[in-house]
Amino acid sequence: MSPVEDSRLLTGQRGPRPSPLWVGLSGIFRSLISKFFLLLLVFVMVPVILYNEFRKADVEKQSLLVESVREQGRLLAESLRPVVEREEPAPLLVLPDEVKRLSRPPVGIKVLFRPTEETGAESFFFVATEPQVPPAELEIERNRLIERGVFTNLVSTCAGELPIALRHSVPHQSEEVLTSITPINTKTGCWVVVTTHAGRGFLGATIGQPYWQNLEVRVAAVIYLAMALLVIAVFVSIWRSLMRFRNLARSIRSGEDVGPRFTEQNKVPELALVAGEFDRMTMALQDSSEGIRRAAEDNAHAFKTPIAIMRQCLEPLRRIVPLESQRGQRALDVLEESVDRLDHLVACARQLDESTAELIDAPRRDVDISRLVARMLDAYANTFMSKLVYLDTKIEPRVVVKATDELLETVVENVIDNALSVAPEGSGISVELTKSDGRAELVIGDQGPGVPEPYLHRIFERYVSLRAKAEDGESPTTTPANSSDSHPGIGLWIVRRNLEAVGGSVRAVNRPGGGLAMIMRLPLAR
């Protein structure tokens, strides 16, 4: 085996792994939330792009329309030119009849006149209109056009057509679209021919108003908005169902009162089959957990009985075998040691099964870990005294977590047993329990030899034991499952699994002054 392969084996690697950046980006691309925000971006960008394009098309359409109407106004002005340029009869007398003859609904014609000797926008006055408008309203309209600056450009030039397209309200509140103003200069003064169109009949009255005020734009916006809201509602309903599934799954994992099943939590018909499968899977896991617990108890009981019988049979055998028979005494010692190992293996097997059952389906309740740790340390008092190891404790009161007494007792027991097994005589073991950032932190440290840095993460693997190897001065290796070693290497693996089962974590660090510290973190109960 090459050094590279050996390094990968020790570190638990199985080959090249994708970079964290790539994993993060691929997760973002596949997530429902990212697709939702991408959809929102599309819903925002598409109408903006379409609106700009349609608005440009509308501007071009209006330009063509205004140009056509301006040509119409120019033709009307040219038709009226002979009338206003003649001297006899006077143009003011025949102009109303001529304007009436040329006007065709919905096009209106208005003629204004400014004498040669007059200047300023106020000098223009109406001389003919079609359709007819009362003189008082004409005066009001004239003042409005002056205020809007319509006549200002005519004051300086009064020649050529003034291209214009604006909305204009006449005094009686009916709206018109002013489309063309054509000045005609004569010896007597400046005549202005104004052509207008009724706003309601002039292509939907789009000229002179913002494009978004058009009826078709508003209808399209309402339809598009309804479609966007419908799609968003679909996404939100799916997301809410997934969140309900997540909360229910978390409750099942943490052993809380799960309440309604997945099928009852689901509100999306398309997810009904998925919810049903989740319910069946949950019931199967619960049945499996209960079956594993019963099997662990039955198997342990079945093995413990013959082991106890073998222990009882060893006593009369020791009395029968003479003390001077070295071979017989050695055989009894090996047999007794094998019975002890068998008893230990049975206990470990039961612990493994119960740990597996706890991971699958464990009831959870509020546990005062402060009282639990204190009670367990009291039970270890004689053990500490016999090993000449002192205890240093710092336990914050009333630290409550969501777990079970049995689960936490297994965790604390395994860690303390590990610490006692490596603690030299006269050394100390520290136990500190605090609350930090919504979590309970339990730190158990010893003053033993510690663990080489490359192997700190491996001590939590299954069947990995460093104690026996460290005592012999050998490199740490994996202990086979069927080994007769007294340290099978499942204690810290069970610690990690139990803590992770309740949303906790554990890590090992070498202490600066020597020894190893186990840092265990658990979420506090709400």
C-alpha positions in Angstrom: 0.0 0.0 0.0 1.4 3.4 -1.0 1.9 6.1 1.6 -0.9 8.2 0.0 -3.3 5.3 0.2 -2.3 4.6 3.8 -2.9 8.2 4.7 -6.3 8.1 3.1 -7.2 5.0 5.0 -6.2 6.5 8.4 -8.0 9.7 7.7 -11.2 8.0 6.5 -11.0 9.4 3.0 -12.4 7.4 0.1 -11.0 9.4 -2.8 -11.0 12.9 -4.2 -13.8 15.0 -2.9 -15.4 18.0 -4.6 -14.3 21.4 -3.4 -16.5 23.1 -0.7 -17.1 26.0 -3.1 -18.5 23.7 -5.8 -20.6 21.8 -3.3 -22.0 25.2 -2.0 -22.8 26.5 -5.5 -24.4 23.3 -6.6 -26.6 23.3 -3.5 -27.6 26.9 -4.2 -28.5 26.1 -7.8 -30.6 23.1 -6.7 -32.4 24.7 -3.8 -36.0 25.7 -4.0 -35.4 29.1 -2.5 -32.9 30.0 -5.1 -35.3 29.0 -7.9 -38.0 31.0 -6.1 -35.8 34.2 -6.1 -34.8 33.5 -9.7 -38.5 33.3 -10.6 -39.1 36.6 -8.8 -36.3 38.1 -10.8 -37.8 36.8 -14.1 -41.2 38.2 -13.0 -39.6 41.6 -12.5 -37.4 41.7 -15.5 -39.7 40.4 -18.1 -42.4 43.1 -17.7 -39.8 45.8 -17.6 -38.2 44.6 -20.8 -41.6 44.1 -22.6 -42.9 47.4 -21.3 -39.9 49.3 -22.7 -40.2 47.6 -26.1 -43.9 48.1 -26.3 -43.5 51.7 -25.2 -40.9 52.3 -28.0 -43.4 50.7 -30.5 -46.1 53.0 -29.1 -43.9 56.1 -29.5 -43.2 55.1 -33.1 -46.9 54.5 -33.7 -47.8 57.9 -32.2 -45.1 59.6 -34.3 -46.6 58.1 -37.5 -50.1 59.0 -36.4 -49.1 62.6 -35.5 -47.3 62.9 -38.8 -50.4 61.7 -40.6 -52.7 64.1 -38.7 -50.2 67.0 -39.3 -50.4 66.4 -43.0 -54.2 66.4 -42.6 -54.0 69.7 -40.7 -51.6 71.2 -43.4 -54.1 70.2 -46.1 -56.9 71.9 -44.2 -54.8 75.0 -43.7 -54.0 75.1 -47.4 -57.7 74.7 -48.2 -58.4 77.7 -46.0 -55.5 79.8 -47.3 -57.4 81.3 -50.3 -60.2 82.3 -48.0 -58.0 84.2 -45.5 -55.9 85.8 -48.2 -58.8 87.3 -50.2 -59.8 90.9 -49.5 -63.4 90.7 -50.7 -65.6 89.4 -49.2 -63.9 89.8 -45.8 -62.4 86.5 -44.5 -64.1 86.9 -41.1 -67.5 86.8 -42.8 -67.0 83.6 -44.9 -64.5 81.7 -42.7 -67.1 80.1 -40.3 -69.0 78.6 -43.3 -65.8 77.3 -44.9 -64.6 75.7 -41.6 -68.0 74.0 -41.2 -67.7 72.6 -44.7 -64.2 71.2 -44.2 -64.8 69.8 -40.7 -65.7 66.1 -40.4 -66.2 64.4 -36.9 -64.3 63.4 -34.9 -61.9 66.0 -36.3 -62.4 69.6 -35.1 -61.1 72.8 -36.7 -60.4 76.1 -34.8 -59.1 79.2 -36.4 -57.4 82.0 -34.5 -56.2 85.4 -35.8 -53.7 88.0 -34.7 -53.7 91.4 -36.5 -50.4 92.5 -38.0 -50.0 95.5 -35.6 -50.5 93.2 -32.5 -47.7 91.3 -30.7 -47.7 88.7 -27.9 -49.6 85.5 -27.3 -52.6 87.4 -25.8 -53.2 88.9 -29.3 -54.6 85.7 -30.7 -58.4 85.3 -30.6 -60.8 82.7 -32.0 -62.6 83.7 -35.2 -64.1 80.3 -36.2 -64.7 76.9 -34.6 -66.3 73.7 -35.6 -68.1 72.2 -33.7 -69.5 75.4 -32.3 -68.3 76.5 -28.8 -69.9 79.4 -26.8 -67.7 82.6 -26.8 -67.2 82.4 -23.0 -65.8 78.9 -23.2 -63.6 79.9 -26.1 -62.1 82.7 -24.0 -61.4 80.2 -21.2 -59.8 77.7 -23.6 -57.7 80.5 -25.2 -56.3 81.4 -21.8 -55.5 77.8 -21.0 -53.6 77.4 -24.3 -51.7 80.6 -23.5 -50.8 79.3 -20.0 -49.5 76.0 -21.5 -47.3 77.9 -23.9 -49.0 76.7 -27.1 -48.9 80.2 -28.7 -45.5 81.2 -27.4 -43.6 79.7 -30.4 -46.0 81.3 -32.8 -45.2 84.7 -31.5 -41.6 84.6 -32.7 -42.2 82.7 -36.0 -45.8 82.6 -36.9 -44.7 80.7 -39.9 -44.6 77.0 -40.7 -46.3 74.2 -38.9 -45.8 73.8 -35.2 -45.6 70.0 -34.6 -47.5 69.2 -31.5 -49.4 66.4 -29.8 -50.8 67.1 -26.4 -53.9 66.4 -24.4 -56.1 69.4 -23.8 -59.4 69.7 -21.9 -62.0 72.2 -23.2 -64.0 74.2 -20.6 -67.0 71.8 -20.6 -64.6 69.0 -19.5 -64.7 66.9 -22.7 -61.1 66.0 -23.5 -59.5 66.7 -26.9 -56.1 65.8 -28.3 -54.4 68.8 -29.9 -52.6 67.4 -32.9 -51.7 70.1 -35.4 -51.2 73.9 -35.4 -50.5 75.6 -38.8 -49.8 79.3 -39.1 -50.8 81.3 -42.3 -49.3 84.8 -42.7 -51.2 87.4 -44.7 -51.1 91.1 -45.1 -53.7 91.5 -42.5 -52.1 89.3 -39.9 -51.3 85.8 -38.8 -54.0 83.2 -39.0 -53.6 79.9 -37.1 -55.5 76.7 -38.1 -55.7 74.2 -35.2 -56.9 70.7 -35.9 -58.1 68.6 -32.9 -59.4 65.1 -32.3 -61.7 63.8 -29.6 -59.6 62.0 -27.0 -61.9 58.9 -26.7 -62.0 58.3 -30.4 -58.4 58.9 -31.3 -56.7 55.5 -31.1 -57.7 55.0 -27.5 -56.5 58.4 -26.5 -52.9 57.3 -26.2 -51.3 60.5 -27.4 -50.1 62.9 -24.8 -50.4 60.5 -21.8 -47.9 58.0 -20.2 -47.9 54.6 -21.9 -48.7 52.8 -18.6 -52.1 54.7 -18.4 -53.3 52.9 -21.6 -56.1 50.5 -21.0 -54.5 47.5 -22.7 -51.3 48.0 -20.6 -53.4 48.1 -17.4 -55.3 44.9 -18.4 -52.1 43.1 -19.3 -50.5 44.2 -16.0 -53.5 42.9 -14.0 -53.3 39.5 -15.9 -49.6 39.3 -15.4 -49.8 40.2 -11.8 -52.5 37.6 -11.2 -50.3 34.9 -13.0 -47.2 35.9 -10.9 -49.2 35.7 -7.7 -50.6 32.3 -8.6 -47.1 31.0 -9.3 -45.7 32.5 -6.1 -48.7 31.0 -4.2 -47.8 27.6 -5.6 -44.2 28.0 -4.6 -45.2 29.2 -1.1 -47.6 26.4 -0.6 -45.0 23.8 -1.5 -42.4 25.5 0.7 -44.8 25.7 3.6 -45.6 22.0 3.2 -41.9 21.2 3.2 -41.4 23.3 6.3 -44.2 21.5 8.0 -42.6 18.2 7.0 -39.3 19.4 8.3 -40.7 20.5 11.7 -42.6 17.2 12.0 -39.5 15.2 11.1 -37.5 17.2 13.7 -40.2 16.5 16.3 -40.0 12.8 15.5 -36.2 12.8 15.7 -36.1 14.7 19.0 -38.8 12.4 20.5 -41.3 15.2 21.1 -45.1 14.9 20.8 -45.3 14.7 17.0 -49.0 15.5 16.8 -50.5 15.2 13.3 -48.9 12.8 10.8 -47.4 13.9 7.5 -50.6 13.3 5.6 -52.5 15.5 8.0 -49.8 18.3 7.8 -49.8 18.2 4.0 -51.9 20.8 2.2 -50.7 20.2 -1.4 -52.5 17.2 -3.1 -49.5 16.4 -5.3 -47.5 15.7 -2.1 -50.0 13.4 -0.7 -48.2 10.2 -1.9 -44.9 11.5 -0.5 -46.6 12.3 2.9 -48.1 8.8 3.0 -44.7 7.2 2.3 -43.2 9.3 5.1 -45.9 8.1 7.5 -45.3 4.5 6.6 -41.5 5.0 6.9 -41.9 6.6 10.3 -44.1 3.7 11.6 -41.6 1.2 10.2 -38.7 2.9 12.0 -40.7 3.1 15.2 -41.5 -0.6 15.0 -37.8 -1.4 14.2 -36.7 0.6 17.1 -39.0 -1.2 19.5 -37.9 -4.5 18.0 -34.3 -3.7 18.4 -34.8 -2.7 22.1 -36.7 -6.0 22.8 -34.1 -8.0 20.9 -31.2 -6.3 22.8 -32.9 -7.1 26.2 -33.8 -10.7 25.3 -30.3 -11.4 23.9 -28.5 -9.9 26.8 -30.7 -11.9 29.2 -30.1 -15.1 27.2 -26.3 -14.6 27.3 -26.1 -13.4 30.9 -27.7 -16.6 32.2 -25.1 -19.1 30.8 -22.3 -16.6 31.7 -23.4 -16.5 35.3 -23.6 -20.3 35.4 -20.0 -20.5 34.0 -18.9 -18.1 36.7 -20.5 -20.2 39.4 -18.9 -23.3 38.0 -15.4 -21.8 38.1 -15.5 -21.7 42.0 -15.7 -25.5 42.5 -13.2 -26.0 39.7 -10.7 -23.8 41.5 -11.1 -25.9 44.7 -10.7 -29.2 42.7 -7.6 -28.2 40.8 -4.5 -28.4 43.0 -2.6 -25.1 43.5 0.7 -26.8 42.4 -0.9 -27.7 39.0 0.4 -24.7 37.0 -1.3 -25.9 33.8 -4.6 -26.4 35.5 -4.5 -23.0 37.3 -3.5 -21.3 34.0 -6.4 -22.9 32.3 -8.8 -21.6 35.0 -7.3 -18.1 34.7 -7.7 -18.1 30.9 -11.3 -19.4 31.3 -12.2 -16.7 33.9 -10.7 -14.0 31.8 -12.6 -15.3 28.7 -15.8 -15.2 30.7 -15.1 -11.6 31.8 -14.5 -10.7 28.2 -17.6 -12.4 27.1 -19.6 -10.6 29.7 -18.1 -7.3 28.6 -18.9 -8.1 24.9 -22.5 -8.9 25.7 -22.8 -5.6 27.6 -21.3 -3.8 24.7 -23.5 -5.5 22.2 -26.6 -4.6 24.2 -25.3 -1.0 24.5 -24.8 -0.9 20.7 -28.4 -2.2 20.1 -29.9 0.3 22.5 -27.9 3.1 21.0 -29.2 2.2 17.6 -32.7 2.1 18.9 -32.2 5.5 20.5 -31.1 7.0 17.1 -34.1 5.6 15.3 -36.8 6.5 17.8 -36.0 7.9 21.2 -38.5 9.6 23.5 -37.2 13.0 24.6 -38.1 15.0 27.7 -36.6 17.9 29.7 -33.5 16.6 31.7 -31.7 18.7 34.3 -28.2 17.7 33.2 -26.7 19.6 36.2 -28.4 17.2 38.7 -27.7 14.2 36.5 -23.9 14.9 36.3 -23.7 15.7 40.0 -25.5 12.4 40.8 -23.2 10.4 38.6 -20.1 12.0 40.1 -21.3 11.1 43.5 -21.6 7.5 42.4 -18.0 7.6 41.1 -16.6 8.9 44.4 -15.3 5.5 45.6 -13.8 4.8 42.2 -11.9 8.1 42.2 -10.6 7.3 45.7 -9.5 3.8 44.8 -7.5 5.1 41.8 -6.1 8.0 43.8 -7.5 10.5 41.3 -9.0 13.8 42.6 -12.1 15.5 41.0 -12.4 19.2 40.1 -16.0 20.2 39.3 -17.6 23.4 38.2 -21.3 22.8 37.4 -23.7 25.5 36.6 -27.1 24.8 38.2 -30.4 24.3 36.4 -29.0 23.5 32.9 -31.9 21.7 31.2 -31.6 19.9 27.9 -33.9 17.8 25.7 -32.9 14.1 26.0 -33.3 11.1 28.2 -31.6 10.2 31.4 -30.4 6.9 30.0 -28.9 8.5 26.9 -27.0 11.1 28.9 -25.9 8.6 31.6 -24.3 6.5 28.8 -22.5 9.5 27.4 -21.1 10.7 30.8 -20.3 7.2 31.9 -18.2 6.4 28.8 -16.3 9.6 28.9 -15.5 9.4 32.6 -14.5 5.7 32.2 -12.1 6.7 29.4 -10.7 9.5 31.5 -10.2 7.2 34.6 -8.5 4.6 32.4 -5.7 7.0 31.4 -5.4 9.2 34.4 -2.2 8.7 36.4 -2.3 8.3 40.2 -2.3 11.7 41.9 -3.7 13.5 38.8 -7.1 15.1 38.5 -10.2 15.0 36.3 -12.1 18.2 35.7 -15.8 18.4 35.0 -17.3 21.7 33.9 -20.9 22.4 32.8 -21.9 25.8 31.5 -24.5 27.4 29.2 -23.4 29.3 26.1 -25.2 30.5 23.0 -28.3 28.5 23.6 -26.4 25.3 24.3 -25.2 23.4 27.3 -21.4 22.7 27.2 -20.0 19.8 29.2 -16.2 19.5 29.3 -14.5 16.5 30.9 -10.7 16.7 31.0 -8.0 14.4 32.2 -4.2 14.7 32.7 -3.3 11.5 30.8 -1.0 11.2 27.8 -3.5 12.8 25.4 -4.0 11.7 21.7 -1.7 12.4 18.8 -3.2 15.3 16.7 -3.7 13.2 13.5 -5.9 10.8 15.4 -8.1 13.2 17.4 -11.0 12.8 15.0 -10.6 9.0 14.7 -11.2 8.2 18.3 -15.0 8.6 17.7 -15.0 5.9 15.0 -16.4 2.5 15.6 -14.0 -0.2 16.8 -11.1 2.3 17.1 -9.3 2.1 20.5 -6.1 4.0 21.3 -5.8 3.0 25.0 -4.3 -0.5 24.6 -2.0 0.5 21.8 -0.8 3.6 23.6 0.0 1.5 26.7 2.2 -0.8 24.5 3.8 2.1 22.7 2.3 1.1 19.4 0.6 3.2 16.8 -3.2 3.5 17.1 -5.1 1.0 14.8 -8.6 -0.2 14.3 -9.7 -3.0 16.6 -11.6 -5.7 14.8 -15.2 -6.3 15.8 -14.5 -9.9 16.9 -11.3 -9.0 18.8 -10.9 -10.2 22.4 -9.4 -6.9 23.4 -10.8 -5.5 26.6 -11.2 -2.1 24.9 -13.4 -2.8 21.8 -13.5 0.8 20.8 -17.2 1.6 20.8 -17.5 3.8 23.9 -16.7 7.2 22.2 -18.5 6.1 19.1 -21.7 5.6 21.2 -21.0 9.0 22.8 -20.9 10.7 19.5 -24.0 8.9 18.2 -26.0 9.6 21.3 -25.2 13.3 21.3 -25.9 13.6 17.6 -29.2 11.9 18.1 -30.4 14.8 20.3 -28.9 17.5 18.1 -25.6 17.7 20.0 -21.9 17.3 19.1 -18.6 16.2 20.7 -15.0 16.9 19.9 -11.7 16.1 21.5 -8.8 18.5 22.1 -5.4 18.1 23.7 -5.1 20.3 26.8 -2.1 22.7 26.9 -0.8 21.3 30.2 -1.2 17.7 29.0 -4.2 15.3 28.8 -7.3 15.2 26.8 -10.6 17.3 27.0 -13.9 16.1 25.7 -16.1 19.0 24.7 -19.8 18.0 24.5 -22.5 20.5 23.4 -26.2 19.9 23.7 -29.1 22.2 22.7 -31.0 23.7 25.7 -34.6 22.8 26.2 -37.0 25.5 25.1 
